[in-house]
């Protein structure tokens, strides 16, 4: 009996996307355990980047065959924007080069592949499999810490990157648990949640909560199970009222194993902890008010505050001005509303919803639009969905064309 291995173009593209999510997690976990294990994390990071480059090159033929006018227009626009930015703002080259490399080598490649995928059920299966694997590795990490075999993670500190690398698989498993009542998925999501609380930041935890609550309530009411929907809504309300007590109990449990969770400390504090973001906004917002139409260039805030803006709206308004930046913000807002109001969720629509919840809340408090690959994956899925919906409407109307 021969072992059948699916080598179809569609499967190869789907596996590439799941490999991206897996490699991002492996990169972040390697940084966390490098101190305790005695190896340099850049070795793992460099190796995984090489693996991703090879995986993309091996699929180059498939990708080139599936290029259409919309993708070529998107690529041309990206190249024109970058070229114009280099010409208009040469002083920003030192701040822009790293962002440019990340955008073209990572964000743009994942956008192209995600846009070209047609079998979204297969993609969901591949990412879910990778999510189970990531949950198993997170479970081994927790077991190592709790048993004392692993002295510490990230030298006892927290890792924002690790938390966000867990949130996509956690959301996928949460969706499996909510929609299909799979116990293994619920366990995996719980393991990743504990890992985020123990070693990550509060942002990923909030993203996971928002998605799970939204999907659970929506799923119940969409299926007209109003009693269950009401109970879920009441449960969410009770959880919000008692979340500090629950987090403190979890914090006490983690402290028994020498873990001081920054996430629990910030979420249970009496005042909102902004982690210095207020000081960044105090420098950027007055500049926007003084020259609202000024176009300063991509990554211009780095020259002023030495870091990204920590808010997508502030970032776009400061870099592109109120006209261009405001137009992009309205465009993104329209896509957010369209994602939240999707009806009759199939696999394609669910992917749009998952990646929106895994990117937009983060960009409200951290990260940059130009380097957040999850945001560009959501953009690709939404662009493909809108195109497919237009094509279906033309077919129903008796029209033709792609």
C-alpha positions in Angstrom: 0.0 0.0 0.0 1.5 3.3 -1.1 1.5 6.3 1.2 -0.4 9.1 -0.6 1.1 12.6 -0.2 -0.9 15.5 -1.5 1.5 17.6 -3.6 -1.1 19.7 -5.3 -0.4 23.4 -5.8 -3.2 24.3 -3.5 -1.9 22.1 -0.7 1.7 23.4 -1.1 0.5 27.0 -0.7 -1.6 26.1 2.3 1.4 24.4 3.9 3.5 27.4 3.3 1.1 29.6 5.3 1.0 27.1 8.2 4.8 26.9 8.1 5.0 30.7 8.5 2.9 30.6 11.6 5.0 27.7 13.0 8.3 29.3 12.2 7.3 32.6 13.9 6.4 30.6 17.0 9.7 28.6 16.9 11.7 31.9 16.5 10.1 33.4 19.6 10.3 30.3 21.8 14.0 29.9 20.8 14.7 33.4 22.0 12.9 32.6 25.3 14.8 29.4 26.1 18.2 30.3 24.7 19.5 31.7 28.0 18.5 28.5 29.9 19.6 26.1 27.2 22.9 27.9 26.4 22.6 28.6 22.7 22.5 31.8 20.6 18.9 32.5 19.4 20.2 34.2 16.2 21.3 30.7 14.9 17.7 29.4 15.2 16.3 32.6 13.8 18.6 32.6 10.8 18.0 29.0 10.1 14.2 29.4 10.2 14.4 32.5 7.9 16.5 30.4 5.4 13.8 27.6 5.6 11.0 30.1 4.9 13.0 31.5 1.9 13.5 28.1 0.5 9.9 27.1 0.9 8.8 30.3 -0.9 11.3 29.6 -3.7 10.1 26.1 -4.1 6.6 27.5 -4.7 7.7 30.3 -7.0 6.4 28.5 -10.1 3.0 28.1 -8.6 2.9 31.7 -7.4 4.0 33.2 -10.7 1.3 31.1 -12.6 -1.4 32.5 -10.2 -0.4 36.2 -10.5 -3.3 38.3 -11.7 -3.8 41.9 -12.6 -4.8 42.8 -9.1 -1.7 41.3 -7.5 0.5 43.0 -10.1 -1.2 46.3 -9.4 -0.7 45.8 -5.7 3.0 45.0 -6.2 3.5 48.0 -8.5 1.8 50.3 -6.0 4.0 49.0 -3.2 7.2 49.5 -5.2 6.1 53.0 -6.3 5.3 54.0 -2.7 8.7 52.7 -1.4 10.6 54.4 -4.2 8.8 57.7 -3.7 9.5 57.4 0.1 13.3 56.9 -0.5 13.5 59.8 -3.0 11.4 62.2 -0.9 12.8 61.3 2.5 16.5 60.2 2.2 17.2 61.1 5.8 14.8 58.3 6.9 16.8 55.6 5.2 18.5 54.4 8.4 15.0 53.9 10.0 13.3 52.6 6.9 15.7 49.9 5.6 14.9 47.2 8.2 11.2 47.9 7.8 11.5 47.6 4.0 13.3 44.3 4.2 10.6 42.8 6.6 7.8 44.2 4.5 9.0 42.8 1.2 10.5 39.5 2.4 7.8 38.6 4.9 4.6 40.6 4.8 4.3 40.9 1.0 5.1 37.2 0.4 2.5 36.0 2.8 0.0 38.5 1.3 0.6 37.1 -2.2 0.3 33.5 -1.1 -2.8 34.0 1.1 -4.5 35.9 -1.8 -3.8 33.1 -4.2 -5.3 30.3 -2.1 -8.7 29.1 -3.3 -9.4 26.1 -1.0 -9.9 27.8 2.3 -11.2 24.6 4.0 -7.8 23.0 3.3 -6.0 26.1 4.6 -8.0 26.0 7.8 -7.1 22.3 8.3 -3.4 22.9 7.7 -3.3 25.9 10.1 -5.3 23.9 12.7 -2.8 21.1 12.5 0.1 23.5 13.0 -1.9 25.0 16.0 -2.1 21.7 17.7 1.7 21.2 17.3 2.3 24.7 18.7 0.0 24.0 21.6 2.0 20.7 22.3 5.3 22.6 22.3 3.8 25.3 24.6 2.7 22.5 26.9 6.2 21.0 27.0 7.5 24.5 27.8 5.1 24.8 30.7 5.9 21.3 31.9 9.6 22.1 31.8 9.2 25.3 33.9 6.8 23.7 36.4 9.0 20.6 36.8 12.2 22.7 37.3 13.9 21.1 34.3 13.9 24.5 32.5 15.2 27.1 34.9 13.5 30.1 33.3 12.0 31.5 30.1 13.4 34.8 28.7 15.5 35.1 31.8 12.5 35.5 34.0 11.0 38.4 32.0 8.1 38.6 29.6 8.1 38.3 25.8 5.6 40.2 23.8 6.7 38.4 20.6 6.1 35.0 22.2 2.6 36.0 23.3 1.6 37.2 19.8 3.2 34.1 18.2 0.8 32.1 20.3 -2.4 34.1 19.6 -3.1 32.9 16.1 -2.9 29.2 17.0 -4.9 29.9 20.2 -7.6 31.6 18.2 -7.8 28.7 15.7 -8.1 26.2 18.4 -10.7 28.3 20.2 -12.7 28.5 17.0 -12.6 24.7 16.7 -13.7 24.3 20.3 -16.6 26.8 19.9 -17.9 25.7 16.5 -17.3 22.0 16.6 -17.1 21.3 20.4 -13.8 19.6 20.1 -12.3 18.9 23.6 -8.7 18.5 22.3 -9.0 22.0 20.7 -10.3 23.4 24.0 -7.4 21.9 25.9 -4.9 23.2 23.3 -6.4 26.7 23.5 -6.2 26.6 27.3 -2.6 25.6 27.3 -1.7 28.4 24.9 -3.7 30.8 27.1 -1.7 29.8 30.2 1.5 30.2 28.2 0.5 33.7 27.1 -0.4 34.7 30.7 2.8 33.2 32.1 5.3 34.5 29.5 3.6 36.9 27.1 1.9 40.3 27.4 -1.7 41.4 27.9 -2.3 42.3 24.2 -2.6 38.7 22.9 -4.7 37.7 25.9 -7.2 40.5 25.1 -7.3 39.5 21.4 -8.0 35.9 22.3 -10.8 36.9 24.7 -12.4 39.3 22.2 -12.5 36.7 19.4 -13.7 33.8 21.6 -16.5 36.0 23.2 -17.6 37.4 19.8 -17.6 34.0 18.1 -19.4 32.2 20.9 -22.2 34.8 21.2 -22.5 35.1 17.4 -22.6 31.3 16.9 -25.3 30.9 19.4 -27.6 33.6 18.1 -27.0 32.8 14.5 -28.1 29.3 15.1 -31.2 30.7 16.9 -30.2 29.2 20.2 -31.2 32.2 22.2 -31.1 30.6 25.6 -27.5 29.5 25.1 -26.6 32.9 23.7 -28.1 34.6 26.7 -26.2 32.3 29.1 -22.9 32.9 27.2 -23.5 36.6 27.3 -24.2 36.5 31.0 -21.1 34.3 31.6 -19.0 36.8 29.7 -20.4 39.6 31.9 -19.7 37.6 35.1 -16.1 36.9 33.8 -15.5 40.6 33.2 -16.7 41.4 36.7 -14.5 38.7 38.4 -11.5 38.7 36.0 -9.2 40.3 38.6 -9.9 37.7 41.2 -9.5 34.9 38.7 -6.2 36.4 37.4 -4.9 36.8 41.0 -5.6 33.1 41.7 -3.8 32.1 38.5 -0.9 34.5 39.5 -0.6 32.8 42.9 -0.4 29.4 41.2 2.3 30.6 38.9 4.2 32.2 41.8 4.6 28.7 43.3 6.8 27.9 40.4 8.7 31.1 40.5 6.8 32.8 37.7 6.0 36.5 38.0 3.4 37.2 35.3 3.6 40.8 34.0 0.3 40.3 32.2 -1.5 39.6 35.5 0.3 42.5 37.2 -0.8 45.0 34.6 -4.4 43.7 34.2 -5.0 43.6 38.0 -3.4 47.0 38.7 -5.7 49.8 40.1 -4.7 52.2 37.3 -4.3 51.5 33.6 -0.7 50.8 32.8 0.2 52.4 29.5 3.9 51.2 29.4 5.1 54.6 28.3 2.7 54.9 25.3 1.3 58.1 26.8 4.8 59.7 26.5 5.1 58.7 22.9 1.6 60.1 22.0 2.5 63.4 23.9 5.3 63.9 21.3 3.5 62.8 18.2 -0.1 64.1 18.6 0.9 67.8 19.0 3.1 67.5 15.8 0.0 66.1 13.9 -2.1 69.0 15.2 0.4 71.6 14.2 0.9 70.3 10.7 -2.1 68.0 10.0 -1.4 67.8 6.2 2.3 67.2 6.4 3.6 63.9 4.8 6.6 62.9 6.8 7.4 59.5 5.4 7.2 55.9 6.5 8.8 55.3 9.9 9.2 59.1 10.4 8.2 58.7 14.0 11.5 56.8 14.6 13.5 60.0 14.1 11.5 61.6 16.9 10.8 58.9 19.5 13.2 56.2 18.5 10.5 53.5 18.1 7.2 52.8 16.3 4.1 54.8 17.2 2.3 51.9 19.1 -1.0 52.9 17.4 -2.0 52.4 13.8 -4.0 55.6 13.6 -1.3 57.7 15.1 1.3 56.0 12.9 -0.6 56.6 9.7 -1.6 60.2 10.5 2.0 61.1 11.5 3.6 59.4 8.5 1.1 60.2 5.7 -0.8 63.2 7.0 -4.5 63.6 7.6 -5.5 63.4 3.9 -3.7 60.2 2.8 -3.4 58.8 6.3 -7.0 59.5 7.1 -8.1 57.8 3.8 -6.1 54.7 4.7 -7.7 54.7 8.2 -11.2 54.9 6.8 -10.4 52.2 4.3 -9.2 49.9 7.1 -12.2 50.8 9.2 -14.5 49.9 6.4 -12.8 46.5 6.1 -13.1 45.9 9.9 -16.8 46.6 9.8 -17.3 44.4 6.8 -15.4 41.6 8.6 -17.5 41.9 11.7 -20.8 41.9 9.8 -20.0 38.8 7.7 -23.0 36.4 7.7 -23.2 32.6 7.2 -19.6 32.0 8.2 -17.8 29.5 6.0 -14.1 28.7 6.2 -13.1 31.7 4.0 -15.1 34.2 6.1 -13.9 32.6 9.4 -10.3 33.1 8.2 -11.0 36.8 7.6 -12.4 37.1 11.1 -9.6 35.2 12.8 -6.8 37.2 11.3 -8.6 40.5 11.9 -8.9 39.7 15.6 -5.3 38.6 15.7 -4.0 41.8 14.1 -6.1 44.9 14.6 -6.3 44.9 18.4 -2.5 44.5 18.5 -2.0 47.4 16.1 -4.1 49.6 18.3 -1.5 49.3 21.1 1.7 47.9 19.6 3.6 47.0 16.4 3.7 48.6 13.1 1.4 48.3 10.1 4.4 47.8 7.8 5.8 44.8 9.7 2.7 43.0 11.0 2.4 40.0 8.7 -0.9 38.9 10.3 -2.5 42.2 9.2 -1.4 41.6 5.7 -2.8 38.1 5.8 -6.1 39.5 6.9 -5.9 42.1 4.1 -5.3 39.3 1.5 -8.1 37.1 2.7 -10.5 40.1 2.7 -9.4 41.2 -0.8 -9.9 37.6 -2.1 -13.3 37.4 -0.4 -14.6 40.7 -1.9 -13.4 39.6 -5.3 -15.1 36.2 -5.0 -18.3 37.9 -3.9 -18.3 40.3 -6.8 -17.6 37.4 -9.2 -20.5 35.4 -7.7 -22.9 38.4 -8.1 -21.9 38.8 -11.7 -22.5 35.1 -12.3 -26.0 35.2 -10.7 -26.8 38.3 -12.8 -25.8 36.4 -15.9 -22.6 38.3 -16.5 -19.1 37.1 -17.4 -15.5 38.0 -16.5 -13.2 37.3 -13.6 
